[in-house]
């Protein structure tokens, strides 16, 4: 057994018998004259069906009670500021705190999308310049910042594919997706109205023969994540590009794993027509907790007219919003100006999640061209270093060399009654967030591990040591591992019950007590 690090031996998560904030004793918030005036306005102007019969019960509590309540909740939570978060495919890296400071600047917090354009030109300039930077990073000609998450960007891209072929007069209703794709791809294509065809991979890569066998005049697009979810770079991507385009279809790039290649190559160099970005992972805005996210979409020139509106343009008078398009190339990135009704329309209220956009803008400016390249190189180095340590403990069935992540298998533990979820939960007792489990589906009892570029060697060594101890425990003390975690605020939960009978609001929780 390896020596445990002090971090592993000392880890204990805080545990409080914490009440809901509404269960603390306090007086209901008093209604002021101004509140009464506003309430009367609502009752006059708003449909009665959406108004509350009674005002919400918000207890009037002293500040120290509220501060302690949320501090205790934070201490019972695990976040990226708590420790290593190797959640494969999600890129849960530590983000610079300065970006949060930028987002709290008063001119950011106080602006509103309905202000006159000449009062928010700074915000418009940020969006315009961010679009240009993302276009350069990806090699695309135009970028829209509207989509609010990666999957939303995928859907927007698929809507562009659908509109493109409608305008071409071609009935193409199929989208091909490999089994190593990012998990949301099939849903996004289906939501856009396409029939999804999945093809099996060959040794972790796209099977060219399988792809050729399903390509037809009904194929609209091939969606590809590169590197894929096994962490493997599709070395035949230029062959893929050729056969897809020869079939008359489009090639869609899922940008979920862009952090492995940025500054080294780009989707345009691989022949892709459409790209979405995950700003809430690759470009250092918080990822998790339900958002907010951002999933901008980029296209080559001939597809740019379909991008969502409005878009920011720069005129002689300054920055403004343009609600129609024409194709005028300016310095490698399209300017939008004039009349065009070919856009797919708006996909988000106003202009996207602006504060998320601002954080990514600041991150890219902070890192610069060389910094982004170094981040990608560090992500690849960390993944390969950790993979070499983990494959001494568990099977890693795909890839001698990987990019930003890799997938290990806990299948050999099934004979002891231990599954991947048991290993993942026991890792929490050592102070590490579990990796992604059971994805991708082509790996039995998968642990999908992504160390990201922000972690150092000491952390990676400590994680691999903890994983080795968990594997040893799984063989020698099976029942103990199956009841993990022990040192966390919440012990093993009944996942089936939680899924079938979720308690999602305070009223139901109160009634069931």
C-alpha distance (Angstrom), angle and dihedral (degrees) to the residues before:
residue distance angle dihedral
X1 . . .
X2 3.79 . .
X3 3.77 121.9 .
X4 3.79 111.8 -93.7
X5 3.76 119.3 -126.4
X6 3.81 117.7 -118.3
X7 3.79 87.1 -111.6
X8 3.80 91.3 61.7
X9 3.80 95.9 46.8
X10 3.80 95.6 45.9
X11 3.80 101.0 43.6
X12 3.78 113.8 122.6
X13 3.77 122.2 152.2
X14 3.80 117.6 -138.5
X15 3.79 114.7 -102.1
X16 3.80 124.0 -162.4
X17 3.79 132.6 168.5
X18 3.78 86.7 -125.1
X19 3.80 121.1 -178.5
X20 3.76 126.7 -147.0
X21 3.79 112.5 -92.7
X22 3.81 88.9 -114.0
X23 3.81 90.2 58.1
X24 3.79 94.2 61.9
X25 3.77 115.5 102.6
X26 3.77 112.9 -105.5
X27 3.75 144.2 123.1
X28 3.79 118.5 -86.3
X29 3.78 111.4 -103.0
X30 3.80 109.4 -89.4
X31 3.80 117.0 -118.0
X32 3.79 111.3 -123.1
X33 3.78 126.1 -152.5
X34 3.79 88.9 -102.7
X35 3.81 90.9 52.8
X36 3.81 90.4 49.7
X37 3.79 91.1 50.7
X38 3.78 91.0 50.1
X39 3.81 92.0 45.9
X40 3.81 90.6 52.1
X41 3.78 89.2 50.4
X42 3.79 91.0 52.5
X43 3.78 93.5 48.1
X44 3.80 89.5 51.9
X45 3.79 98.6 44.3
X46 3.82 104.8 29.9
X47 3.82 127.2 71.7
X48 3.77 110.0 -99.4
X49 3.78 93.4 -129.1
X50 3.81 92.2 69.9
X51 3.81 97.3 44.5
X52 3.81 124.1 95.5
X53 3.80 117.3 -115.4
X54 3.78 88.5 -143.1
X55 3.80 131.6 24.4
X56 3.81 114.7 -101.5
X57 3.78 115.7 -90.2
X58 3.79 103.5 -114.1
X59 3.80 110.7 169.6
X60 3.78 117.7 -133.7
X61 3.82 100.9 -127.8
X62 3.80 131.8 172.5
X63 3.77 114.7 -102.9
X64 3.80 95.6 -112.3
X65 3.83 91.5 57.9
X66 3.80 91.5 52.2
X67 3.82 92.7 44.7
X68 3.81 92.7 49.8
X69 3.79 92.1 46.3
X70 3.79 95.0 55.9
X71 3.79 93.2 38.9
X72 3.80 90.4 55.7
X73 3.80 90.9 48.2
X74 3.80 89.3 51.6
X75 3.81 91.3 50.2
X76 3.81 89.9 53.8
X77 3.79 91.8 51.9
X78 3.80 130.5 82.1
X79 3.78 116.5 -135.4
X80 3.76 140.0 155.2
X81 3.81 89.1 -86.8
X82 3.81 88.5 57.8
X83 3.77 97.9 56.7
X84 3.79 150.2 -66.3
X85 3.81 114.0 -11.3
X86 3.85 107.8 -171.3
X87 3.80 95.4 172.9
X88 3.79 100.7 160.4
X89 3.80 118.3 -127.5
X90 3.81 91.9 7.1
X91 3.83 96.8 80.8
X92 3.80 94.9 -142.3
X93 3.78 96.6 -173.8
X94 3.77 130.0 159.1
X95 3.81 110.7 -93.9
X96 3.83 123.2 -149.9
X97 3.80 112.0 -97.0
X98 3.80 90.1 -138.8
X99 3.81 87.8 74.1
X100 3.79 90.1 62.0
X101 3.78 89.1 50.1
X102 3.80 90.5 53.2
X103 3.81 90.2 50.8
X104 3.83 90.2 54.6
X105 3.79 95.3 54.6
X106 3.76 107.8 125.3
X107 3.80 95.3 -122.7
X108 3.80 87.2 57.4
X109 3.80 99.1 42.5
X110 3.79 94.8 45.4
X111 3.79 102.7 45.2
X112 3.80 122.2 102.4
X113 3.81 129.4 -156.7
X114 3.80 91.2 -126.8
X115 3.80 93.4 60.2
X116 3.82 116.1 112.9
X117 3.80 111.0 -84.5
X118 3.79 92.6 -119.6
X119 3.82 88.7 59.3
X120 3.82 94.4 56.1
X121 3.78 103.0 36.7
X122 3.81 90.5 127.9
X123 3.80 90.4 60.2
X124 3.79 91.4 46.1
X125 3.79 90.2 50.7
X126 3.82 90.7 52.3
X127 3.80 90.5 52.7
X128 3.78 93.1 46.3
X129 3.79 93.8 49.2
X130 3.82 92.5 44.3
X131 3.81 89.8 54.4
X132 3.80 90.4 51.6
X133 3.82 91.9 48.9
X134 3.81 92.7 49.1
X135 3.81 89.6 48.1
X136 3.79 90.0 53.8
X137 3.81 93.5 46.3
X138 3.81 91.9 50.9
X139 3.79 99.7 33.2
X140 3.80 90.9 -123.5
X141 3.81 123.5 139.9
X142 3.81 99.7 -135.9
X143 3.79 137.6 17.6
X144 3.80 134.6 -162.6
X145 3.81 118.1 -157.5
X146 3.80 96.5 -162.8
X147 3.83 105.1 99.6
X148 3.79 112.0 97.1
X149 3.82 100.1 -148.7
X150 3.77 142.3 7.2
X151 3.79 94.6 -92.0
X152 3.80 89.0 46.4
X153 3.80 87.7 54.2
X154 3.81 89.5 50.6
X155 3.80 91.0 51.6
X156 3.81 90.6 48.3
X157 3.79 90.0 50.9
X158 3.78 91.5 50.1
X159 3.82 89.9 48.9
X160 3.81 87.8 55.1
X161 3.82 90.3 50.1
X162 3.80 90.5 51.0
X163 3.83 93.5 48.2
X164 3.80 92.1 46.4
X165 3.79 94.3 56.4
X166 3.80 92.3 41.8
X167 3.80 88.5 57.1
X168 3.82 89.4 46.0
X169 3.82 88.9 54.2
X170 3.80 91.7 -122.7
X171 3.79 122.9 137.6
X172 3.81 100.3 -140.7
X173 3.80 112.3 154.4
X174 3.82 104.2 157.8
X175 3.80 130.3 92.1
X176 3.80 120.1 -169.1
X177 3.80 119.6 -145.5
X178 3.83 128.4 178.5
X179 3.80 120.8 -131.5
X180 3.82 88.7 -114.5
X181 3.82 92.0 62.3
X182 3.78 126.9 120.5
X183 3.79 108.6 -83.8
X184 3.80 99.5 -113.4
X185 3.82 95.9 54.5
X186 3.83 97.3 90.3
X187 3.80 92.8 47.5
X188 3.81 93.3 48.5
X189 3.80 92.5 50.2
X190 3.80 92.0 46.4
X191 3.81 92.3 48.7
X192 3.81 88.7 53.8
X193 3.80 88.9 56.8
X194 3.80 101.6 -99.8
X195 3.77 130.2 133.4
X196 3.81 108.5 -121.4
X197 3.80 121.3 -135.6
X198 3.81 116.0 -169.5
X199 3.79 120.4 -157.7
X200 3.79 125.4 -161.1
X201 3.77 119.9 -116.1
X202 3.79 125.1 -124.6
X203 3.81 114.9 -134.3
X204 3.79 87.7 -21.6
X205 3.81 96.3 -52.2
X206 3.80 133.5 95.8
X207 3.79 109.2 -77.7
X208 3.81 102.0 -129.0
X209 3.80 93.4 -160.3
X210 3.81 91.3 50.3
X211 3.80 89.7 50.2
X212 3.81 92.4 50.2
X213 3.81 90.7 49.0
X214 3.82 93.6 60.3
X215 3.82 100.1 35.9
X216 3.80 111.6 106.8
X217 3.79 143.9 144.0
X218 3.82 85.9 -77.9
X219 3.81 93.8 60.1
X220 3.80 112.1 109.2
X221 3.80 100.4 174.5
X222 3.76 147.7 -11.3
X223 3.82 112.5 -136.1
X224 3.78 113.6 -151.5
X225 3.80 134.2 178.0
X226 3.79 109.7 -154.3
X227 2.97 117.3 -144.3
X228 3.79 85.5 30.0
X229 3.79 127.7 -137.6
X230 3.80 91.2 -84.4
X231 3.78 87.8 61.1
X232 3.81 91.4 -111.1
X233 3.80 123.1 137.4
X234 3.79 111.6 -131.7
X235 3.80 98.4 -122.4
X236 3.82 91.3 -174.4
X237 3.79 92.8 57.0
X238 3.83 93.3 120.1
X239 3.82 90.1 52.7
X240 3.80 88.2 48.9
X241 3.80 90.8 49.8
X242 3.79 92.1 51.8
X243 3.80 97.8 49.8
X244 3.84 93.3 42.9
X245 3.79 93.0 51.0
X246 3.81 92.7 43.0
X247 3.80 86.5 57.1
X248 3.82 88.4 55.6
X249 3.82 94.2 -112.7
X250 3.79 130.8 126.2
X251 3.80 127.1 -114.6
X252 3.81 116.9 -131.1
X253 3.81 122.7 -160.6
X254 3.79 118.6 -151.0
X255 3.81 103.3 -149.2
X256 3.80 95.1 -158.0
X257 3.80 91.1 111.8
X258 3.80 99.1 35.8
X259 3.81 89.1 119.4
X260 3.81 88.7 76.7
X261 3.81 96.1 59.2
X262 3.81 109.7 23.9
X263 3.76 112.3 131.2
X264 3.82 90.6 11.3
X265 3.80 100.9 67.8
X266 3.81 135.4 -23.3
X267 3.81 140.8 -143.1
X268 3.82 93.1 -102.5
X269 3.80 90.4 58.6
X270 3.82 87.4 54.6
X271 3.81 92.0 51.7
X272 3.80 101.1 -105.8
X273 3.81 120.7 157.0
X274 3.81 100.9 -163.3
X275 3.81 131.3 29.2
X276 3.76 135.1 -177.7
X277 3.80 123.8 -159.7
X278 3.80 129.3 -148.2
X279 3.79 103.0 -142.5
X280 3.81 89.2 173.7
X281 3.79 91.3 66.5
X282 3.81 114.6 14.9
X283 3.79 96.4 40.0
X284 3.78 101.1 43.8
X285 3.76 109.2 -100.4
X286 3.82 118.4 130.8
X287 3.79 115.5 -79.8
X288 3.76 119.4 -159.4
X289 3.78 140.0 31.8
X290 3.78 91.6 83.2
X291 3.78 98.5 -62.4
X292 2.86 155.6 -135.3
X293 3.76 94.0 -126.8
X294 3.77 136.7 163.1
X295 3.80 130.9 -144.1
X296 3.82 110.6 -180.0
X297 3.77 117.4 -167.8
X298 3.81 126.7 -139.2
X299 3.80 131.0 -168.4
X300 3.77 142.4 -177.7
X301 3.80 116.2 -100.9
X302 3.78 100.8 -90.6
X303 3.81 91.6 55.1
X304 3.81 96.7 43.8
X305 3.80 93.8 92.3
X306 3.82 88.9 68.1
X307 3.82 96.1 57.3
X308 3.82 118.4 118.1
X309 3.80 120.9 -90.4
X310 2.99 150.1 -95.0
X311 3.80 101.9 51.5
X312 3.79 130.5 -179.2
X313 3.82 116.8 -110.2
X314 3.77 132.1 -178.5
X315 3.79 116.6 -129.3
X316 3.79 133.7 174.3
X317 3.80 86.7 -94.4
X318 3.81 94.3 51.7
X319 3.80 137.2 -95.9
X320 3.79 119.4 -20.3
X321 3.78 142.2 159.1
X322 3.77 118.6 -98.8
X323 3.78 118.6 -158.6
X324 3.81 97.6 -167.0
X325 3.78 135.9 45.0
X326 3.76 145.9 -130.9
X327 3.76 127.5 167.9
X328 3.78 111.1 -106.5
X329 3.79 115.2 150.4
X330 3.79 115.9 -144.0
X331 3.78 119.8 -179.7
X332 3.80 95.5 -28.0
X333 3.82 95.2 -51.1
X334 3.79 123.4 86.3
X335 3.77 120.4 -111.3
X336 3.81 114.7 -150.1
X337 3.75 117.3 -136.8
X338 3.79 137.6 140.6
X339 3.77 133.7 15.6
X340 3.79 128.5 -27.5
X341 3.78 130.8 142.9
X342 3.81 96.9 -171.5
X343 3.82 96.5 94.7
X344 3.79 117.8 114.7
X345 3.81 86.4 -127.4
X346 3.78 131.6 -122.0
X347 3.82 119.3 -28.6
X348 3.80 98.2 -177.5
X349 3.78 137.0 33.1
X350 3.79 109.0 -91.8
X351 3.82 113.6 -27.5
X352 3.81 109.2 -29.8
X353 3.80 130.1 -89.8
X354 3.79 98.5 -32.7
X355 3.81 99.4 -171.7
X356 3.81 89.4 53.4
X357 3.79 88.9 49.9
X358 3.79 90.8 50.4
X359 3.81 93.1 51.9
X360 3.79 91.1 51.6
X361 3.79 91.2 46.5
X362 3.81 90.2 53.1
X363 3.82 91.4 46.1
X364 3.80 93.8 52.3
X365 3.80 91.5 46.7
X366 3.81 89.8 47.4
X367 3.81 93.7 49.9
X368 3.77 100.3 37.7
X369 3.79 125.2 -165.9
X370 3.83 94.3 -59.3
X371 3.81 93.2 44.4
X372 3.81 93.3 54.7
X373 3.79 90.4 50.0
X374 3.81 91.2 49.7
X375 3.82 90.0 49.7
X376 3.81 90.0 55.5
X377 3.81 91.9 46.8
X378 3.80 91.5 49.1
X379 3.82 92.0 48.6
X380 3.82 90.0 53.5
X381 3.81 92.9 45.0
X382 3.81 92.8 50.0
X383 3.80 92.5 48.0
X384 3.79 94.0 51.0
X385 3.80 93.5 44.2
X386 3.80 92.2 51.7
X387 3.81 92.2 42.6
X388 3.82 90.8 56.9
X389 3.81 89.7 53.9
X390 3.82 95.8 43.6
X391 3.81 95.5 48.0
X392 3.82 87.4 64.4
X393 3.81 86.9 62.0
X394 3.81 105.5 32.1
X395 3.78 136.5 16.7
X396 3.80 115.7 -90.7
X397 3.79 100.2 -167.0
X398 3.80 100.8 -173.7
X399 3.77 132.4 53.9
X400 3.77 135.2 14.9
X401 3.80 88.8 -151.1
X402 3.81 120.6 24.9
X403 3.76 134.8 -176.0
X404 3.83 120.3 -134.5
X405 3.83 101.4 -23.1
X406 3.78 143.9 15.1
X407 3.81 138.3 -158.2
X408 3.81 122.6 -127.6
X409 3.80 125.4 -170.0
X410 3.81 128.1 -132.0
X411 3.81 91.5 -169.6
X412 3.82 93.4 117.1
X413 3.82 89.1 64.3
X414 3.80 94.7 59.8
X415 3.80 90.7 87.3
X416 3.82 87.1 64.3
X417 3.81 91.8 48.8
X418 3.82 92.3 -106.4
X419 3.78 122.1 131.2
X420 3.79 134.1 -171.0
X421 3.80 91.9 -96.3
X422 3.82 90.4 57.4
X423 3.80 91.3 53.0
X424 3.80 90.5 46.8
X425 3.80 93.5 51.1
X426 3.80 93.4 46.7
X427 3.83 90.2 53.8
X428 3.81 87.0 65.1
X429 3.81 88.7 66.3
X430 3.79 88.2 61.2
X431 3.80 92.8 52.4
X432 3.79 98.8 -100.9
X433 3.77 127.3 120.0
X434 3.81 109.8 -124.0
X435 3.79 121.2 -105.5
X436 3.79 119.9 -116.2
X437 3.82 110.0 -74.9
X438 3.82 133.7 -150.2
X439 3.82 93.5 11.7
X440 2.94 132.8 142.8
X441 3.78 92.9 32.8
X442 3.80 94.2 -142.2
X443 3.83 90.0 75.0
X444 3.80 115.6 71.6
X445 3.83 112.9 -127.2
X446 3.80 90.1 -3.7
X447 3.80 126.9 -157.4
X448 3.81 106.8 -169.2
X449 3.81 108.7 -160.1
X450 3.81 127.0 -168.7
X451 3.81 115.6 172.0
X452 3.86 94.3 -176.9
X453 3.78 124.5 -150.4
X454 3.80 96.5 -80.2
X455 3.81 100.0 71.1
X456 3.81 125.8 90.6
X457 3.81 131.3 -138.5
X458 3.81 93.9 -99.3
X459 3.80 91.6 58.7
X460 3.80 93.1 46.8
X461 3.81 91.2 49.5
X462 3.80 91.7 48.8
X463 3.81 91.2 50.1
X464 3.81 93.7 50.7
X465 3.83 90.1 47.1
X466 3.80 90.3 51.7
X467 3.80 91.3 48.0
X468 3.80 90.1 52.1
X469 3.80 91.3 51.6
X470 3.81 90.5 49.8
X471 3.82 91.3 51.8
X472 3.82 90.5 49.9
X473 3.82 90.2 48.5
X474 3.81 90.0 48.8
X475 3.80 89.4 61.0
X476 3.82 99.5 39.0
X477 3.81 103.2 31.3
X478 3.78 105.5 25.5
X479 3.81 100.1 161.6
X480 3.79 91.9 50.6
X481 3.81 91.6 55.4
X482 3.79 91.9 45.1
X483 3.82 88.7 58.3
X484 3.82 95.8 48.0
X485 2.96 142.1 157.7
X486 3.79 101.9 66.9
X487 3.82 103.7 158.4
X488 3.79 100.6 51.6
X489 3.80 132.6 95.8
X490 3.81 90.2 -111.4
X491 3.81 118.3 37.3
X492 3.82 125.8 -153.2
X493 3.79 110.0 -34.1
X494 3.77 129.8 -151.3
X495 3.80 97.3 -109.1
X496 3.80 95.3 -174.8
X497 3.81 92.3 53.0
X498 3.80 91.7 45.5
X499 3.81 90.8 52.8
X500 3.79 95.7 45.0
X501 3.79 99.7 39.6
X502 3.81 108.3 25.2
X503 3.79 118.5 178.7
X504 3.77 101.9 -144.1
X505 3.78 104.9 166.2
X506 3.78 141.5 40.9
X507 3.80 95.5 -116.6
X508 3.81 93.5 58.6
X509 3.81 92.0 45.1
X510 3.80 90.3 51.2
X511 3.81 93.2 48.0
X512 3.80 93.2 49.7
X513 3.82 94.7 52.9
